[in-house]
Amino acid sequence: MAEAGDRADTLLATLPEPAARTPEQHALATDAKNAARTVRSQFMRLHGESVYQHLTDGHRIDLRLPELVAGAAAGWPGLMAGAEAMAAEQGRLQAEKEGLEIDQGIFLRQVLRSPASGRHLIDATALPTARALQLLPEFRRTGELDLGSVRLERRGSAAHLTMCRTDCLNAEDNRQVEDMETAVDLALLDPQVRVGLLRGGEMTHPRYRGRRVFSAGINLKSLHTGQISLVDFLLRRELGYINKLFRGLRVEHAGSWHTPVIEKPWVAAVDTFAIGGGTQLLLVFDRVLAAADSYLSLPAAQEGIVPGAGNLRLGRLAGGRLSRQVVLWGRRIHATEPDAGLLLDEVVEPDRMDQAVAESLERLDSPAVVTNRRMLNLAEEPPEQFRQYMAEFAMQQALRLYSQDVIGKVGRFSAAAAGAAAPAGART
C-alpha cells in the first residue's frame, strides 16, 4: 500500500499544481491517484477492522473523527495523507486541491461498514465535546452564552438556540458546526433544560434586514475557498450535533443503567426560508413550525453534493415522489401549499410565531414525550440503518467534493455573489 502511494506522490511531484495542469496531465494524475486508491480500498476491506481495533485498543478508547484519521495516517503510511500534507491542502481553493480527503472517505466508509467498529465510532461521536464540558458550569450559572455563530439562552425549562450568522444568512461552515454541537451538548447536559428550540436570528443584510432567517444551507463561498472539510464539517455535522438532536447525548447519568443517552424534545421554528442543510435539520425535529411566508428547499442536484442524511429521511416523511422532486428537481415547498404538511406541523402568520413557539415548548415539556420520541425514532430510523447510510455517505460525499461539476458550480456562485455583494451561502 505504501508503495502505491509513493508512486502516485512521485508522479504528482513532477506535475504542476492542479489548477495549472493540462488535460493530459490531469488524466495522468487521475490515473495515478485511482491506482493508489484501489490498493487502499482493498487494504481497508481486508484490514479495516484490525486497524480500528488497534487505534481504539479494542474499542476501549473513544476517538473523534479528527483523532481517528490522524492516528490511521500516522500508523499506516500510504493509507491517507498525514498532518503536514492535509494542512497544505486545506490552504488551497477547492479547485486547486489534490482531493486528499477522498482517501479519508475510503477509510471511514470501511470503518462505518463494520457493525462493531461503525457502532463504536458513532457512539464516540455522541459524547459531549470538551468545549461543552468546559462551558457547562458557566451556562448552568448564568443561563446564557454567546458562542459566536449561535446564542444559547435558558428561558424557564426551554433552551433557545438562535443561529446568528448575519454575515451569511446562517449559512453553515466549520465554525458554525462547532458552535452548534457545543450548544446542543449544553442544552442536553443542563438538568434545568427539558425542551429545546432552534430558530434563526434577525439579519442585517439589506434584503432581509430586521427579519429572522432560519438557514441558507451550506456556505458555498467557504466551499469554493476550500474551507468546508469532509471530517470537520460534513461528517461531524451528521454524526455530531444532528445525531445528538435525534438520538441524544451519550453521557454518564443517573439513568445510564437503563438508557445510556440523555435526550430531550426539540422544536424548530422556520422564518423566511430553510434551504439545503436548513431543511435537512428539520427532518430530525419533533415539531416544526413555519411562518406562512417561508419556504423550504433542498437543492442538492443544483449544488452537486449529497444533502447529508436528507436522502435517508426525506422520503420517509414526504414519500419517494416528493423527495425526488425536491432533491433531484430542486422544487421549493412553500409553507402554505398542501405538500408542506408532510414536513411542517404548524404554519402561522409571521406575527404569531412567538406565540406558537411558546405553546409548542410548553406542550412538549413532558417525560412521556421523551420516551415516546425515543421509540418513534427507533422505529423510523434504526441505528443500523443510519450506520450503513453514513458509511456510503462518507465515500460518496468525498467524491462529490472534488467533482468538476461541483467545483465549477461553487466557483460561478462565488463570482456572482461577490459581484452582487450578496452574503456567502445565500440563494437569492
C-alpha positions in Angstrom: 0.0 0.0 0.0 2.8 2.4 0.9 4.5 1.7 -2.4 1.3 2.5 -4.4 1.0 5.8 -2.5 4.7 6.6 -3.1 4.3 6.0 -6.9 1.4 8.4 -7.0 3.2 11.0 -4.9 6.3 10.8 -7.1 4.3 11.4 -10.3 2.3 14.2 -8.7 5.5 15.9 -7.7 6.6 16.1 -11.3 3.3 17.9 -12.4 2.2 21.5 -12.0 -0.3 22.4 -9.3 -3.8 21.0 -10.1 -5.1 24.4 -11.4 -2.2 24.7 -13.9 -2.4 21.2 -15.4 -3.2 20.4 -19.0 -6.0 17.9 -19.7 -3.3 15.3 -20.4 -1.6 16.0 -17.0 -5.0 15.8 -15.3 -5.5 12.4 -16.8 -2.1 11.2 -15.7 -2.7 12.4 -12.1 -6.2 10.9 -12.0 -4.9 7.5 -13.2 -2.1 7.6 -10.6 -4.5 8.5 -7.7 -7.1 6.0 -8.8 -4.5 3.2 -8.8 -3.4 4.1 -5.3 -7.0 4.3 -4.1 -7.7 0.9 -5.5 -5.0 -0.5 -3.3 -6.2 1.4 -0.3 -9.7 0.2 -0.7 -8.5 -3.4 -1.0 -6.4 -2.9 2.2 -9.3 -1.5 4.1 -11.6 -4.3 3.1 -9.1 -6.8 4.4 -7.7 -5.0 7.4 -10.1 -2.1 8.3 -11.5 -3.8 11.4 -8.0 -4.6 12.6 -6.8 -1.0 12.1 -9.7 0.4 14.0 -9.3 -2.2 16.8 -5.6 -1.2 17.1 -6.4 2.5 17.2 -9.1 2.2 19.8 -7.4 -0.5 21.9 -10.2 -3.0 21.2 -13.0 -0.4 21.4 -11.8 0.7 24.8 -10.7 4.2 23.6 -13.2 6.7 22.2 -11.7 8.7 19.3 -13.4 11.5 17.5 -13.2 11.7 13.7 -10.1 14.0 13.5 -8.2 11.9 16.1 -9.1 8.7 14.3 -8.0 9.8 10.8 -4.8 11.4 12.2 -4.0 8.1 14.1 -4.6 6.0 11.0 -2.5 8.3 8.8 0.4 8.2 11.2 0.2 4.4 11.9 -0.3 3.2 8.4 1.8 5.2 5.9 0.2 5.3 2.5 -3.3 4.9 3.8 -4.1 8.6 3.7 -2.2 11.9 3.9 -0.6 13.0 7.1 -1.0 16.2 9.0 1.5 18.2 7.0 0.0 17.3 3.7 -3.5 17.9 4.9 -2.6 21.3 6.3 -1.1 22.4 2.9 -4.2 21.1 1.2 -6.6 23.0 3.4 -4.9 26.2 2.5 -5.9 25.9 -1.2 -9.0 26.7 -3.1 -11.2 23.7 -3.7 -10.4 23.7 -7.4 -6.6 23.6 -6.6 -6.7 20.6 -4.2 -5.5 17.1 -4.9 -8.5 15.5 -3.3 -6.7 14.0 -0.3 -10.0 13.8 1.6 -11.1 11.1 -0.8 -8.7 8.8 1.0 -10.3 9.7 4.3 -13.6 8.7 2.8 -12.2 5.3 1.8 -11.0 4.8 5.3 -14.2 6.0 7.1 -16.5 4.1 4.8 -14.9 0.8 5.7 -14.9 1.6 9.4 -18.6 2.6 9.4 -19.4 -0.5 7.3 -18.3 -2.7 10.2 -21.2 -3.4 12.6 -18.8 -3.4 15.6 -16.4 -0.6 14.7 -19.0 1.5 13.0 -21.3 1.4 16.0 -18.4 2.2 18.3 -17.4 5.2 16.2 -21.0 6.5 16.2 -21.2 6.1 19.9 -17.9 8.0 20.3 -19.2 10.9 18.2 -22.3 11.0 20.5 -20.1 12.0 23.6 -20.1 15.6 24.8 -17.3 17.8 23.4 -14.6 19.1 25.6 -15.6 22.6 24.9 -19.2 22.0 26.1 -18.0 20.4 29.3 -15.7 23.4 29.9 -18.6 25.9 29.4 -21.2 23.9 31.3 -20.6 25.5 34.7 -20.9 29.0 33.2 -24.1 28.1 31.3 -25.7 26.5 34.4 -24.9 29.6 36.5 -25.9 32.3 34.0 -28.4 30.6 31.7 -26.9 32.2 28.6 -23.9 32.0 26.3 -22.8 33.7 23.1 -20.8 31.1 21.2 -20.2 33.3 18.1 -22.5 31.9 15.5 -25.1 30.6 17.9 -26.6 32.2 21.0 -27.8 29.9 23.8 -30.3 31.1 26.4 -32.3 29.2 29.0 -35.8 30.5 29.5 -37.7 28.6 32.1 -37.3 24.9 31.2 -36.5 25.6 27.5 -33.1 26.1 25.8 -33.3 28.7 23.0 -30.6 28.2 20.4 -30.5 31.1 18.0 -28.4 31.0 14.8 -26.9 34.4 14.4 -24.6 34.4 11.4 -25.9 37.7 10.0 -22.9 37.9 7.5 -24.2 34.9 5.5 -27.9 34.3 6.4 -26.9 31.4 8.7 -25.1 29.5 6.0 -23.2 26.8 7.7 -19.4 26.3 7.7 -16.9 24.5 10.0 -17.2 27.3 12.6 -21.0 27.0 12.9 -20.9 23.2 13.1 -18.5 23.6 16.1 -20.8 26.1 17.8 -24.0 24.2 17.1 -22.6 21.0 18.6 -21.5 22.9 21.7 -24.9 24.5 22.1 -26.8 21.2 21.6 -24.5 19.5 24.1 -25.0 22.2 26.7 -28.8 22.1 26.3 -28.8 18.3 26.8 -26.3 18.4 29.7 -28.2 21.1 31.7 -30.7 19.4 34.0 -32.8 22.6 34.2 -33.5 22.3 30.4 -36.3 19.9 29.4 -37.0 21.0 25.9 -35.1 22.8 23.1 -35.8 25.4 20.4 -33.8 26.1 17.3 -34.5 29.4 15.4 -32.7 31.9 13.2 -32.0 35.4 14.4 -32.6 38.7 12.8 -30.4 39.6 9.8 -28.6 42.7 8.8 -28.4 42.0 5.0 -30.3 44.8 3.2 -32.7 42.3 1.6 -33.6 40.7 4.9 -32.8 43.5 7.4 -34.7 43.1 10.6 -36.2 39.7 9.5 -35.4 36.3 11.0 -33.9 33.8 8.7 -33.6 30.1 9.6 -30.7 28.9 7.3 -29.3 29.4 3.8 -27.7 25.9 4.0 -24.0 25.2 3.3 -21.8 28.2 2.9 -20.9 27.9 -0.8 -18.2 30.6 -0.6 -16.5 28.6 2.1 -16.7 25.5 -0.1 -15.2 27.4 -3.1 -12.3 28.6 -0.9 -11.6 25.1 0.4 -12.8 25.7 3.9 -15.5 23.0 4.0 -14.0 19.9 5.5 -15.2 16.3 5.0 -14.3 15.3 8.5 -14.8 18.6 10.5 -18.0 19.7 8.7 -19.8 17.2 6.5 -19.3 14.1 8.7 -19.1 15.8 12.0 -22.3 17.6 11.3 -24.3 14.4 10.7 -22.6 12.2 13.3 -22.3 15.0 15.8 -24.9 17.6 16.6 -27.7 16.4 14.2 -27.4 12.8 15.5 -27.4 14.2 19.1 -30.6 16.2 18.4 -32.2 13.0 17.1 -30.8 10.3 19.4 -29.4 12.1 22.3 -26.1 12.6 24.1 -24.1 9.7 25.4 -23.0 10.6 28.9 -23.0 9.1 32.4 -26.1 10.0 34.3 -28.4 8.5 37.0 -30.4 6.6 34.4 -27.4 5.2 32.4 -28.2 1.7 33.6 -31.4 1.7 31.5 -30.9 4.4 28.9 -27.3 5.4 28.1 -28.2 8.7 26.5 -29.8 12.0 27.6 -32.3 13.2 25.0 -34.9 16.0 25.0 -37.7 17.1 22.7 -36.8 19.7 20.1 -38.9 22.4 18.3 -37.7 24.1 15.1 -39.1 27.5 14.0 -38.7 28.5 10.4 -38.7 32.1 9.4 -38.2 33.3 5.8 -36.6 30.1 4.5 -34.8 26.9 5.3 -32.5 26.0 2.4 -30.3 22.9 1.9 -28.9 22.0 5.3 -31.6 24.0 6.9 -34.2 21.7 5.5 -32.1 18.7 6.4 -32.2 19.8 10.1 -36.0 20.0 10.2 -36.2 16.2 9.5 -35.0 15.3 13.0 -37.1 17.7 15.0 -40.2 16.7 17.0 -42.2 19.7 16.0 -41.6 22.1 13.1 -43.3 25.5 13.0 -43.1 27.8 10.0 -44.2 31.3 9.1 -46.7 31.5 6.4 -44.4 33.5 4.1 -41.5 31.0 4.4 -40.3 28.1 2.1 -38.2 25.0 2.2 -35.8 23.7 -0.4 -33.1 21.0 -0.7 -31.2 21.9 -3.9 -28.8 19.0 -3.8 -28.7 18.5 -7.6 -28.1 22.2 -8.2 -25.2 22.3 -5.7 -23.9 18.9 -6.7 -23.3 17.4 -3.3 -25.2 14.9 -1.2 -27.6 16.6 1.3 -26.4 14.9 4.4 -28.8 12.3 5.7 -31.6 14.2 3.9 -31.9 11.4 1.4 -32.3 8.9 4.2 -35.1 10.9 6.0 -37.0 12.9 3.5 -38.6 10.0 1.7 -39.7 8.5 5.0 -41.6 11.7 5.8 -42.7 13.0 2.5 -42.7 10.0 0.2 -40.4 9.0 -2.7 -42.0 11.1 -5.4 -41.9 14.3 -3.5 -38.4 13.7 -2.2 -37.2 13.2 -5.8 -38.9 16.4 -6.8 -37.2 18.3 -4.0 -33.7 16.7 -4.2 -33.3 15.9 -7.9 -35.5 18.6 -9.5 -34.9 21.5 -7.0 -38.6 22.0 -6.1 -39.3 24.6 -3.5 -42.0 23.8 -0.9 -43.9 26.9 0.2 -45.3 26.8 3.7 -48.9 27.4 2.6 -49.1 24.7 -0.1 -50.7 21.3 0.7 -47.5 19.3 0.4 -45.8 21.4 3.1 -48.0 19.5 5.6 -45.7 16.5 5.1 -42.8 18.4 6.5 -44.3 21.1 8.7 -46.5 20.6 11.8 -48.0 24.1 12.0 -48.0 27.2 9.7 -48.8 30.5 11.3 -48.7 34.1 10.3 -45.3 35.7 11.0 -46.6 37.8 13.9 -47.9 34.7 15.6 -44.6 32.8 15.5 -43.6 33.7 19.1 -46.9 32.6 20.5 -46.8 29.3 18.5 -43.2 28.6 19.7 -44.2 29.2 23.4 -47.2 26.9 23.0 -45.2 24.1 21.4 -42.4 24.3 24.0 -45.0 24.0 26.8 -46.8 21.1 25.2 -43.6 19.1 24.6 -42.2 19.6 28.1 -43.2 16.1 29.4 -41.3 13.0 30.4 -43.8 10.9 28.4 -42.8 12.9 25.3 -39.2 12.0 25.8 -39.8 8.3 26.0 -42.2 8.2 23.1 -40.0 10.2 20.8 -37.2 7.7 21.5 -39.4 4.8 20.5 -40.7 6.7 17.4 -37.2 7.4 16.3 -36.1 3.9 16.9 -38.9 2.5 14.7 -38.5 5.1 12.0 -34.7 5.0 11.7 -33.0 2.1 13.4 -29.3 2.8 14.3 -28.1 0.1 11.9 -29.8 1.8 9.0 -28.2 5.1 9.9 -24.7 3.4 10.2 -25.0 1.8 6.8 -26.2 5.1 5.2 -23.3 7.1 6.8 -20.7 4.5 5.5 -21.7 5.1 1.9 -22.2 8.8 2.6 -18.6 9.2 3.7 -17.3 7.9 0.4 -19.8 9.5 -2.0 -19.7 12.9 -0.4 -15.9 12.8 -0.5 -16.1 12.1 -4.2 -18.7 14.9 -4.8 -16.5 17.5 -3.1 -13.9 17.1 -5.8 -16.1 16.6 -8.8 -15.6 19.0 -11.6 -19.3 19.9 -11.8 -19.3 20.9 -8.1 -16.1 22.9 -8.3 -17.5 24.8 -11.4 -20.8 25.5 -9.7 -19.5 26.9 -6.5 -16.9 28.9 -8.4 -19.6 30.5 -10.5 -21.8 31.1 -7.5 -19.0 32.8 -5.6 -18.2 35.0 -8.5 -21.8 36.0 -8.9 -22.3 36.6 -5.2 -19.1 38.8 -5.0 -20.3 40.8 -7.9 -23.8 41.3 -6.3 -22.4 41.8 -2.8 -24.7 39.0 -1.6 -23.9 37.1 1.6 -21.9 33.9 1.2 -24.3 31.0 1.0 -27.4 32.9 0.2 -29.5 31.7 -2.8 -31.2 34.9 -3.9 
